[in-house]
Amino acid sequence: MQTLRGKRVLVTGGASGIGKAIAQRFGREGAELVLVDLNEPLLQETAREIAGSGVKVSTYKLDVTDSAGILALRDRVNKDGGPIDVLVNNAGLVFGGPFLEVPLDKHFLTYKVNTLGMVAMTHAFLADLVGRPDAHVVNIASASGYIGLPNGTTYASSKWAAIGFSESLMLELDLQGHKHVHVTAVCPSYVATGLFDGAKAPLLTSLLTADKVADLAARAVLGNKRFVRTPWLVAITPILKGVLPFPLFNLSCSILGVNKSMVHWKGRG
């Protein structure tokens, strides 16, 4: 995608955190924003803030676990302003703690939001994206999509699914000849948005800012990049995991503090 100016960009989980930062960053590129979130009061506050800088913003309340609601959203979005050009699947949550100490309904909810919501949104809007002259899907995954994460089992595995889904979709679109529709999987380490309060960044790295992730996501869309892996440790993780025997790779993760990074997770409470 050569420019975001005039493009309609839909961001799930757009009221706060990475979603808000992406909306702000894409808005500065001249995009028209379609923000959806379950937290309607916060969504309206974010929309007013962004609109104050001259960006065109529309908002819709949405629970991404509601597949019927997603289809209704697609109809409303198309009716109100026409089809979108960029879909950003950002909505996500995390419940940290030892696997058996986290209630089963929270494990299930993690998959419903982080994985099934992403799939449902893409399924609903992909035909519209294929019909555009230049389009993009951005899936916010995670560095934990490349590794096992003690005390974050379902979160990490939901992001493994996000990476696998992204890679499979980008290859399928290419195979079908839809070379104008690009897919990017954004895989950051811990981001200081509140979701990971208490988590500790691996050795030799620090918590990322939402603005940093948003900037890299925008650059990836404009450069048609397939993956964003940040910081440097995340960028080399797939290589290390492919080269090192698992015991040695696991030892490296332990030394860097990855395996205990979620031990003191508190989240947003």
Secondary structure, DSSP 4 states (H G I P E B T S, - for coil): ----TT-EEEEETTTSHHHHHHHHHHHHTTPEEEEEES-HHHHHHHHHHHHTTT--EEEEE--TT-HHHHHHHHHHHHHHH---SEEEE-------S-GGGS-HHHHHHHHIIIIIHHHHHHHHHHHHHHTSSSEEEEEE--GGGSS--TT-HHHHHHHHHHHHHHHHHHHHHHHTT-TTEEEEEEEES-BSSSTTTT--PPTT--PBPHHHHHHHHHHHHHHT-SEEEESHHHHHHHHHHHHS-HHHHHHHHHHHT-TTTTTT--TT-
